[in-house]
């Protein structure tokens, strides 16, 4: 890396600015006072430059960053006012004991005009540098705030993902317990059906294992999981379950949290088979409307309150929906005398 490349852009800007500053006030002084020789005037401005730099960079590099981060703007104005008052006095002593004896004596008496001129020259020199410093401080603060906000968002996202994984881990054991319990009952009652159900359970587990590391899958894949579950339950309850699934093509491509529908379908089978007088009818729908996804799980029979508060099943779905779609979903459970309908509405925006 060359020296040119290693110098920050800010330093280049300030170097060019101070060159312009010296030349501007040298030409202005040379033209206004009618000096015959340009270079003594240039040396005069260069002699005054260290004082301007001292006060300017004391403000921009020491006082302003400290006061800026403490948000003491009133203190900053007081300091600026004091320095503006003090600086002309500094210039007077600089002129009397440094400039006139060693650099250039312009034979002019120090007056109120010189006092005001010194203030204006200092202000013209300091204000752009201080303004640039403040701009960089505001920019750096904005970058830090954005980084903190991003880190906070990433942390919250990681926590939600962790919670979703834990909650998903609760769904599968809950389902497996019910499925294995059903198979255990069938083994003694109907071995042939039990064997078929074991085969269907294996197929179901093989299908779900494929997406074991995914928190979100297309609704179409979620529906396939539900189909395999209903096929398995239809084997268990021969001629007792009638189901239909109607999901639009657009809805099937939308990603949803895994095992979103299955707990409701499982609940429909578990309680609907008990409360339906004859045939259990289950209808599953998925469709979109105005940037919203609607999911319906309908079953004949009655709603039976679950006495278990273990955090699985439907309680689990509530938590997973809140983690996956905070303040962007609605869930209603319509409990009619002869039917139950669960409606989930998810805002896709």
N, C-alpha and C positions, 0 to 999 in steps of 0.2 A: 504494500500500500504506500503511495506517494504522500509527501507532506501535504500537498494540495488536497488530496482525498481525505486526509486525517483531520483537517480543520473543519469544525462544524459550520453548517450553513449560517447559523446565527452570528458567528464571529465575522464571517465575510461581510455580512450585511452591515454590521456595526463599523467595521474598518472603512468600508466605502462611505458610510454615513459621515464619519468624523472627517474624512478627507473633504467631502462636500462642505461640511460645516466650516472648516478652516478657510477653504477657498472662498466661500460665500462671504464670510465676515471680513476677510482680508480685502476682497474686491470692494465690498460696501464701504469699508473704512477708507480705503485708498481713494475711491471716487468722491466720497462725501467730504473729506477733509482736504483734498487736493494735494496729497503727498506727491513728490516728484520721483521717488524711488520706491518701487514695489516691494523689494525684498525685506527692508527693515520692518515694513508693516506686517509682512508674512511672519517674520521672526517674533514680532510683538504678539501676534495671535497664538503662535506656538508656545510662547512663554506663559500665556494665560491658560492654555489648554490643560496642563496637569491639574489645576484647581478645579476646572469644570469636570474633568474625569473623576477626580477624587470624590467630589460631592455627588455626582451622578451615579457612580457605581456603588458608593456607600448606600445610597437609597435603593437602587435597583437590585443589588445582590445581597445586601445585609438586612435592611429594614423592611423592605416591601415583602419579601417571601415570608419573613417571620410574622408580620402583621397580617398578611393575606390569609395565612393558614389559621390565625387566631380570630379572623373576621372582625378586627378592630379598625374599621374604616375611619372612624372619627379620630382615632390616634394617628392614623396615616396623614390625614389632612393637617393636623396640628404640627406634625414633624415637617411636612412640606412647607408650611407657613414659616416655621422657625428657620429652616434652612434658607428659604428665599430671603429672609431678613438678614441672616448672618452672612450669606455669601458675598454681598457687595462690600461688607466690612473686611472680609478675607481678601477680596480683590484689592482693596485700598492698601492693605499692608503688603500684599504681594507686589503691587506696583511700586510702592515707596522703597521697599528694602531689597527687591529682586530685579524687577523689570528695568526701572530707571537707572540704577547703578551699573547693571551688567548687560542689559540687552539693548534698550532703545528708550531715549528720553524724548517724548513728543512735545515737551514744553507746554502741556495743557494742565490746567489746575483741576483737581478733583472736585466736582460740583454735584448738585442734586441730579443734574442731567446724566452725569457719569454713573451715579448710584442707580438710577432707573434703567439706564442702558445695560449695566452689569446684570441686573435682574432679568431683563428681556433676553440678553445673550445666554444666560444660564438656562432660562426656561426653554428657549429654542433648542438648546443642546440636550437638556435632560428629559423633556417631555416625550420625544419620540422613543428614546431608549427605555424609559420607564413604561411607556405604553406597550412597547414590544414585549417587555418582560411580563407585564400583566397578561397580555394575550397568550403568551406561552404558559403562564401559570394556570389560566383558565382552561386552556387546552389540555394540560397535563391532568388537571383535576377532573375534567370531563372523561378523559381516557381511564383514569383510575376508577371513577364511578361506574363507567360502563363495564370495566373488568370485574369489579366487585359484584355488580348486578348479574353479569354472566356467570360468575363463579357460584353465586347464590342460586341462580336458576338451575345450573348444572347439578348442584348439591341436592336441590329439591327434586330434580328429575331422577337422580340416582336413588334417593329415598323412596320415591314412588315406584320405581322399577323393582326395588328390593321388596317393598310391601306387596306389589302385584305378584311377584314370584312366590312369596310366602303364602299369599291367599290362594294362588293357583294350586300350590302344593297341598292346600287343605281340601280343594275340590275333588281331586282325583282319588285320594284315599277314602273320602266320604262316599264317592260313587262306587268304588271297588268293594267297599264293605257291603253295600246294599246288593250289588251284583252277585258277589260270592255267597251272600246269605240266601239269595233266591236260588242259586245253583244247588246249595246244600239241601234246600227243601225239595227241589225237583229230583234229586238223586234217588230219594226213597219213593217219591210219588210217580215219577215218569222218567226213568233212566235215559230213554231215547231223546227226549226233549232236553234233558240235562246235558247230554253229550253235544247236541246241536248248539245249545246256549254257550257251552264252553268254547266251541269253535268260533262262535260269533263274538264272544268276549275277547278271544285271542286276536281276531281280526280288528276289533275295536281298539284294543291296546296298541296293536301294530300301527294303526292309522294315527292315533294320538301321539305315539312316541316319535313319529316323524317330525312333529312340530313342538317337541318337548322344550326347546330352548327359546321358542317364540312367545312373546307376550301378546302380539296382535297377529291375526290371520284374516284372510278374506272371509266375508260372511258365507260365501259358497262352501268353503272348507268346513266352517263351523256347522253348516247344515248337513254336510256329509257325516260328521261325527254324530249329529242328532239322529240321522237316518239309521246308522248302525246301532245306536242305542235302542231306537224304537223297534228295529228288526229283532233285536235280542229279547226285548220285553214282549213282543208279539209271540215269540216262541214260547215264552214262559206262560203267558195268558192266552192260550189258543182260542181264537174266535171271540175274544173279549175286547180287543182293541182295534179301532179303525182310525187311521190317521191320514192327513193330507198336508203337503208342504207346498206353499206358493211364494216363491221369492223371485222378484224381478231380476233381470240380467244386470241392471245398473246397481241394484242393492247388493247383489252377490259379489261384486268386485270391491266393495268398501270394506276396509279392514276394521275388525272389532276385536275386543279382548277375547282371548281363548276361553272356552267353556262359559260363554255368556248365556247361551240358551239352555244348555244341558241341565242345569239345576232346576229350571222352571219346568222343563219337559219331564224330568224325573219326578218332580213334585206333582205334576199333572197325573202321571201314571200311578204314583204311590197312593195319592188321596182320591183321585178320580175313580180308580178301580173299586174303591171301597164305597164311594157314595153314589156312583152311577147305578141305576136300577138294573140295566142290562148291558148294552154295548157302550164302551167308553169311546167317545169321539174326541180326537185331538186335531186341532188345526193350527198350523204355524205359518205366519205370513211375514214377509219382509219387503218393504217398499220405501221409496224416497219421495219427498215433496218439499220444494223450496229450501234446499240445502239442509234438510233434516232426514235422518234415517229413522224409520218406524219399524219396530219388531213386535209381533203379537204372538202370544201363546194362549190358545183357547182350549179348554177341556170341559166336557160335560161333568156333572156331579157338583159337589159342594166344596167350599174352602174349609179345610180342617186346620185349626191353629196348631202350630208345632210347639210342643212344650219344651223342646230341647233348645238351650241357649249356648250351644257349644261353639258358635261362631262359624259354622259351616252352612251349606245350602244357600237359602235366599239371603240370610244375613251377610253371608260372604259376598254375594253379588252386589249388594248395596255398597259395601266397602270398596270393592274392585271398581265399580262404576265411578265412585267419588274420586278415587285415585287416578283413574284413566281419563275421566272427563269432568274435572272439577267445575261445578256451576254451569255445565253445558249439557246436562241430561235431565230427564224427568222419567219417573217410573210410577205407574198407577196399577193397582190390583183391584179389579172390579169383581166383587163377590156377590153373585146373584144366587137366587134360591136353587136353580138347577144348572148353573154353569159358573165358571171362573175364567176371567180373561186378564192376562198380564200384558200391559202396553209399555214399551220402552221407547222413549223419544230421545235421540241424540243429535245435538246441534253440530253440524259438520264444518261450520265456519271457524 
